[in-house]
Amino acid sequence: MTKEDVSEPVEGDVVLGCRSRLSSHHRPVIHQVASAPMPSDCEFSFFDPSEPKCREVLLDPRTTIPELFAILRQWVPQVQKNICVIGNEILKRGCGVNDRDGLTDMSLLHYCCKAGAPGIGDAETAASFARQLLALGADPNLRSRWTNMRALHYAAYFDVPQLIQVVLQASQPGEVDATCSDFDFGTALHIAASNLCISAVKCLLELGANPAFRVSDYTVSSNIFDYSLSTM
């Protein structure tokens, strides 16, 4: 496996304004940055889809794709456990399955791989939505330009083995050892081990990750990696 090229802007990418409407078959675009919409008399600082007034905002067709991406950026259980509901509202408004959030450069699949994080999201819900996205043509190899992470790397970082399995099922053989320049060209296994994500480490090894993969510039202590393997 060679070091991957850091992602460069794709020729033809378009930045869309807040009121744009597109078909599901357009060239992938980057959506402009917006703030999360909140009811005017809301008493809390985060978006809660189960709260009636927030639900009304979520289902309002005037709520834009960039605003919905802003909701997904909120790292609270109320949002992350509703990845399927919020994600489908984004798709309903014409967002392409490989479109990206202008602030994070993340696709819906990237967000999905975060949304299964233990203690924050729901892994089974996130995995179900990931399968839906992949069936619609989501690219499992798409990288965020800011972190250069693929969906697999996000799933490993956030310790979500269910998402690791779903993503790798849609990937080519050998992609389990795809490297990430933002982690000194370590693989998903390096990322999981360095964060002591034991469930992700086990899953990656079972799915063929190479435990002997070495990167000379990798800065995470090998003792951490050894510890993760020894606890299985």
TORKOL-4160 file (C-alpha; in steps of 0.2 Angstrom, whole numbers, padded with zeros to 4 digits, m for minus):
232
<pt num="1" X="0000" Y="0000" Z="0000"/>
<pt num="2" X="0008" Y="0017" Z="m0005"/>
<pt num="3" X="0005" Y="0033" Z="0003"/>
<pt num="4" X="m0011" Y="0041" Z="m0004"/>
<pt num="5" X="m0012" Y="0058" Z="m0012"/>
<pt num="6" X="m0020" Y="0071" Z="m0002"/>
<pt num="7" X="m0036" Y="0075" Z="m0009"/>
<pt num="8" X="m0037" Y="0090" Z="m0020"/>
<pt num="9" X="m0052" Y="0100" Z="m0026"/>
<pt num="10" X="m0062" Y="0091" Z="m0039"/>
<pt num="11" X="m0064" Y="0100" Z="m0055"/>
<pt num="12" X="m0082" Y="0104" Z="m0058"/>
<pt num="13" X="m0086" Y="0105" Z="m0039"/>
<pt num="14" X="m0100" Y="0118" Z="m0036"/>
<pt num="15" X="m0103" Y="0128" Z="m0021"/>
<pt num="16" X="m0122" Y="0129" Z="m0018"/>
<pt num="17" X="m0131" Y="0143" Z="m0009"/>
<pt num="18" X="m0144" Y="0140" Z="0004"/>
<pt num="19" X="m0160" Y="0139" Z="m0007"/>
<pt num="20" X="m0153" Y="0128" Z="m0021"/>
<pt num="21" X="m0163" Y="0113" Z="m0026"/>
<pt num="22" X="m0155" Y="0098" Z="m0036"/>
<pt num="23" X="m0159" Y="0081" Z="m0043"/>
<pt num="24" X="m0152" Y="0066" Z="m0035"/>
<pt num="25" X="m0141" Y="0063" Z="m0051"/>
<pt num="26" X="m0130" Y="0079" Z="m0051"/>
<pt num="27" X="m0112" Y="0081" Z="m0050"/>
<pt num="28" X="m0106" Y="0081" Z="m0031"/>
<pt num="29" X="m0106" Y="0098" Z="m0024"/>
<pt num="30" X="m0100" Y="0107" Z="m0008"/>
<pt num="31" X="m0114" Y="0116" Z="0001"/>
<pt num="32" X="m0112" Y="0133" Z="0009"/>
<pt num="33" X="m0110" Y="0135" Z="0028"/>
<pt num="34" X="m0125" Y="0139" Z="0038"/>
<pt num="35" X="m0130" Y="0139" Z="0056"/>
<pt num="36" X="m0141" Y="0127" Z="0064"/>
<pt num="37" X="m0159" Y="0133" Z="0064"/>
<pt num="38" X="m0167" Y="0134" Z="0081"/>
<pt num="39" X="m0185" Y="0139" Z="0086"/>
<pt num="40" X="m0186" Y="0157" Z="0092"/>
<pt num="41" X="m0191" Y="0153" Z="0109"/>
<pt num="42" X="m0180" Y="0137" Z="0111"/>
<pt num="43" X="m0174" Y="0135" Z="0129"/>
<pt num="44" X="m0159" Y="0124" Z="0125"/>
<pt num="45" X="m0144" Y="0127" Z="0114"/>
<pt num="46" X="m0144" Y="0111" Z="0104"/>
<pt num="47" X="m0157" Y="0104" Z="0091"/>
<pt num="48" X="m0168" Y="0090" Z="0098"/>
<pt num="49" X="m0179" Y="0082" Z="0084"/>
<pt num="50" X="m0190" Y="0074" Z="0097"/>
<pt num="51" X="m0195" Y="0092" Z="0103"/>
<pt num="52" X="m0211" Y="0097" Z="0094"/>
<pt num="53" X="m0205" Y="0114" Z="0089"/>
<pt num="54" X="m0188" Y="0107" Z="0083"/>
<pt num="55" X="m0197" Y="0094" Z="0074"/>
<pt num="56" X="m0207" Y="0107" Z="0065"/>
<pt num="57" X="m0191" Y="0116" Z="0059"/>
<pt num="58" X="m0184" Y="0099" Z="0053"/>
<pt num="59" X="m0198" Y="0095" Z="0043"/>
<pt num="60" X="m0201" Y="0112" Z="0036"/>
<pt num="61" X="m0196" Y="0112" Z="0017"/>
<pt num="62" X="m0189" Y="0129" Z="0019"/>
<pt num="63" X="m0176" Y="0123" Z="0030"/>
<pt num="64" X="m0161" Y="0121" Z="0019"/>
<pt num="65" X="m0148" Y="0108" Z="0016"/>
<pt num="66" X="m0134" Y="0119" Z="0024"/>
<pt num="67" X="m0144" Y="0121" Z="0039"/>
<pt num="68" X="m0148" Y="0103" Z="0041"/>
<pt num="69" X="m0129" Y="0099" Z="0039"/>
<pt num="70" X="m0126" Y="0111" Z="0053"/>
<pt num="71" X="m0138" Y="0101" Z="0064"/>
<pt num="72" X="m0128" Y="0085" Z="0060"/>
<pt num="73" X="m0113" Y="0094" Z="0066"/>
<pt num="74" X="m0120" Y="0095" Z="0084"/>
<pt num="75" X="m0112" Y="0082" Z="0094"/>
<pt num="76" X="m0126" Y="0077" Z="0106"/>
<pt num="77" X="m0136" Y="0061" Z="0107"/>
<pt num="78" X="m0152" Y="0070" Z="0102"/>
<pt num="79" X="m0145" Y="0073" Z="0085"/>
<pt num="80" X="m0133" Y="0058" Z="0082"/>
<pt num="81" X="m0146" Y="0045" Z="0086"/>
<pt num="82" X="m0158" Y="0053" Z="0073"/>
<pt num="83" X="m0145" Y="0052" Z="0059"/>
<pt num="84" X="m0157" Y="0043" Z="0048"/>
<pt num="85" X="m0171" Y="0055" Z="0051"/>
<pt num="86" X="m0160" Y="0071" Z="0048"/>
<pt num="87" X="m0151" Y="0063" Z="0034"/>
<pt num="88" X="m0167" Y="0058" Z="0024"/>
<pt num="89" X="m0173" Y="0076" Z="0026"/>
<pt num="90" X="m0156" Y="0082" Z="0018"/>
<pt num="91" X="m0159" Y="0069" Z="0004"/>
<pt num="92" X="m0177" Y="0075" Z="0001"/>
<pt num="93" X="m0171" Y="0092" Z="m0002"/>
<pt num="94" X="m0161" Y="0087" Z="m0017"/>
<pt num="95" X="m0144" Y="0084" Z="m0009"/>
<pt num="96" X="m0133" Y="0072" Z="m0019"/>
<pt num="97" X="m0128" Y="0056" Z="m0009"/>
<pt num="98" X="m0109" Y="0062" Z="m0011"/>
<pt num="99" X="m0112" Y="0080" Z="m0008"/>
<pt num="100" X="m0102" Y="0088" Z="0006"/>
<pt num="101" X="m0104" Y="0100" Z="0020"/>
<pt num="102" X="m0095" Y="0116" Z="0016"/>
<pt num="103" X="m0088" Y="0117" Z="0034"/>
<pt num="104" X="m0081" Y="0100" Z="0037"/>
<pt num="105" X="m0080" Y="0093" Z="0019"/>
<pt num="106" X="m0089" Y="0078" Z="0025"/>
<pt num="107" X="m0102" Y="0068" Z="0016"/>
<pt num="108" X="m0118" Y="0060" Z="0023"/>
<pt num="109" X="m0108" Y="0043" Z="0024"/>
<pt num="110" X="m0094" Y="0052" Z="0034"/>
<pt num="111" X="m0107" Y="0059" Z="0046"/>
<pt num="112" X="m0115" Y="0042" Z="0047"/>
<pt num="113" X="m0099" Y="0033" Z="0053"/>
<pt num="114" X="m0098" Y="0046" Z="0067"/>
<pt num="115" X="m0116" Y="0044" Z="0072"/>
<pt num="116" X="m0114" Y="0026" Z="0079"/>
<pt num="117" X="m0101" Y="0032" Z="0092"/>
<pt num="118" X="m0104" Y="0023" Z="0109"/>
<pt num="119" X="m0112" Y="0034" Z="0121"/>
<pt num="120" X="m0117" Y="0047" Z="0108"/>
<pt num="121" X="m0126" Y="0038" Z="0094"/>
<pt num="122" X="m0134" Y="0022" Z="0089"/>
<pt num="123" X="m0124" Y="0010" Z="0079"/>
<pt num="124" X="m0138" Y="0000" Z="0072"/>
<pt num="125" X="m0147" Y="0015" Z="0066"/>
<pt num="126" X="m0132" Y="0022" Z="0059"/>
<pt num="127" X="m0127" Y="0006" Z="0050"/>
<pt num="128" X="m0145" Y="0005" Z="0043"/>
<pt num="129" X="m0143" Y="0022" Z="0036"/>
<pt num="130" X="m0126" Y="0019" Z="0029"/>
<pt num="131" X="m0133" Y="0004" Z="0019"/>
<pt num="132" X="m0146" Y="0015" Z="0012"/>
<pt num="133" X="m0133" Y="0028" Z="0007"/>
<pt num="134" X="m0122" Y="0015" Z="m0001"/>
<pt num="135" X="m0137" Y="0008" Z="m0011"/>
<pt num="136" X="m0140" Y="0026" Z="m0017"/>
<pt num="137" X="m0122" Y="0026" Z="m0024"/>
<pt num="138" X="m0112" Y="0034" Z="m0009"/>
<pt num="139" X="m0093" Y="0032" Z="m0012"/>
<pt num="140" X="m0085" Y="0023" Z="0003"/>
<pt num="141" X="m0068" Y="0030" Z="m0003"/>
<pt num="142" X="m0073" Y="0048" Z="m0003"/>
<pt num="143" X="m0061" Y="0058" Z="0008"/>
<pt num="144" X="m0064" Y="0074" Z="0018"/>
<pt num="145" X="m0051" Y="0087" Z="0011"/>
<pt num="146" X="m0048" Y="0094" Z="0029"/>
<pt num="147" X="m0044" Y="0077" Z="0037"/>
<pt num="148" X="m0041" Y="0066" Z="0022"/>
<pt num="149" X="m0051" Y="0053" Z="0031"/>
<pt num="150" X="m0062" Y="0040" Z="0022"/>
<pt num="151" X="m0078" Y="0033" Z="0030"/>
<pt num="152" X="m0068" Y="0018" Z="0036"/>
<pt num="153" X="m0056" Y="0030" Z="0046"/>
<pt num="154" X="m0071" Y="0039" Z="0054"/>
<pt num="155" X="m0079" Y="0022" Z="0059"/>
<pt num="156" X="m0062" Y="0016" Z="0066"/>
<pt num="157" X="m0059" Y="0033" Z="0075"/>
<pt num="158" X="m0076" Y="0033" Z="0084"/>
<pt num="159" X="m0075" Y="0014" Z="0088"/>
<pt num="160" X="m0090" Y="0008" Z="0077"/>
<pt num="161" X="m0087" Y="m0010" Z="0071"/>
<pt num="162" X="m0105" Y="m0010" Z="0064"/>
<pt num="163" X="m0100" Y="0004" Z="0052"/>
<pt num="164" X="m0083" Y="m0004" Z="0048"/>
<pt num="165" X="m0092" Y="m0020" Z="0042"/>
<pt num="166" X="m0104" Y="m0010" Z="0031"/>
<pt num="167" X="m0091" Y="0001" Z="0023"/>
<pt num="168" X="m0079" Y="m0013" Z="0020"/>
<pt num="169" X="m0093" Y="m0024" Z="0012"/>
<pt num="170" X="m0095" Y="m0010" Z="m0001"/>
<pt num="171" X="m0076" Y="m0008" Z="m0003"/>
<pt num="172" X="m0063" Y="m0017" Z="m0014"/>
<pt num="173" X="m0051" Y="m0030" Z="m0007"/>
<pt num="174" X="m0037" Y="m0022" Z="0001"/>
<pt num="175" X="m0046" Y="m0006" Z="0006"/>
<pt num="176" X="m0045" Y="m0011" Z="0024"/>
<pt num="177" X="m0027" Y="m0005" Z="0024"/>
<pt num="178" X="m0030" Y="0012" Z="0016"/>
<pt num="179" X="m0019" Y="0025" Z="0024"/>
<pt num="180" X="m0024" Y="0042" Z="0030"/>
<pt num="181" X="m0011" Y="0056" Z="0029"/>
<pt num="182" X="m0019" Y="0066" Z="0044"/>
<pt num="183" X="m0013" Y="0051" Z="0055"/>
<pt num="184" X="0004" Y="0050" Z="0048"/>
<pt num="185" X="m0001" Y="0038" Z="0034"/>
<pt num="186" X="m0007" Y="0026" Z="0047"/>
<pt num="187" X="m0021" Y="0014" Z="0043"/>
<pt num="188" X="m0039" Y="0012" Z="0051"/>
<pt num="189" X="m0031" Y="m0001" Z="0062"/>
<pt num="190" X="m0018" Y="0012" Z="0068"/>
<pt num="191" X="m0031" Y="0025" Z="0071"/>
<pt num="192" X="m0042" Y="0013" Z="0081"/>
<pt num="193" X="m0027" Y="0006" Z="0091"/>
<pt num="194" X="m0020" Y="0023" Z="0095"/>
<pt num="195" X="m0038" Y="0028" Z="0102"/>
<pt num="196" X="m0039" Y="0011" Z="0112"/>
<pt num="197" X="m0055" Y="0007" Z="0102"/>
<pt num="198" X="m0054" Y="m0011" Z="0106"/>
<pt num="199" X="m0070" Y="m0016" Z="0097"/>
<pt num="200" X="m0064" Y="m0007" Z="0081"/>
<pt num="201" X="m0047" Y="m0016" Z="0082"/>
<pt num="202" X="m0055" Y="m0033" Z="0084"/>
<pt num="203" X="m0067" Y="m0030" Z="0069"/>
<pt num="204" X="m0053" Y="m0024" Z="0058"/>
<pt num="205" X="m0042" Y="m0039" Z="0062"/>
<pt num="206" X="m0056" Y="m0051" Z="0058"/>
<pt num="207" X="m0059" Y="m0042" Z="0042"/>
<pt num="208" X="m0041" Y="m0044" Z="0036"/>
<pt num="209" X="m0032" Y="m0028" Z="0042"/>
<pt num="210" X="m0014" Y="m0031" Z="0042"/>
<pt num="211" X="m0007" Y="m0030" Z="0060"/>
<pt num="212" X="0011" Y="m0029" Z="0053"/>
<pt num="213" X="0008" Y="m0014" Z="0043"/>
<pt num="214" X="0022" Y="m0002" Z="0048"/>
<pt num="215" X="0024" Y="0017" Z="0044"/>
<pt num="216" X="0041" Y="0024" Z="0048"/>
<pt num="217" X="0034" Y="0041" Z="0052"/>
<pt num="218" X="0019" Y="0036" Z="0062"/>
<pt num="219" X="0020" Y="0045" Z="0079"/>
<pt num="220" X="0008" Y="0035" Z="0090"/>
<pt num="221" X="0017" Y="0024" Z="0102"/>
<pt num="222" X="0019" Y="0006" Z="0097"/>
<pt num="223" X="0015" Y="0002" Z="0115"/>
<pt num="224" X="m0003" Y="0008" Z="0113"/>
<pt num="225" X="m0005" Y="m0003" Z="0098"/>
<pt num="226" X="0002" Y="m0018" Z="0107"/>
<pt num="227" X="m0009" Y="m0014" Z="0122"/>
<pt num="228" X="m0024" Y="m0015" Z="0110"/>
<pt num="229" X="m0020" Y="m0031" Z="0103"/>
<pt num="230" X="m0015" Y="m0039" Z="0119"/>
<pt num="231" X="m0032" Y="m0035" Z="0127"/>
<pt num="232" X="m0042" Y="m0045" Z="0114"/>
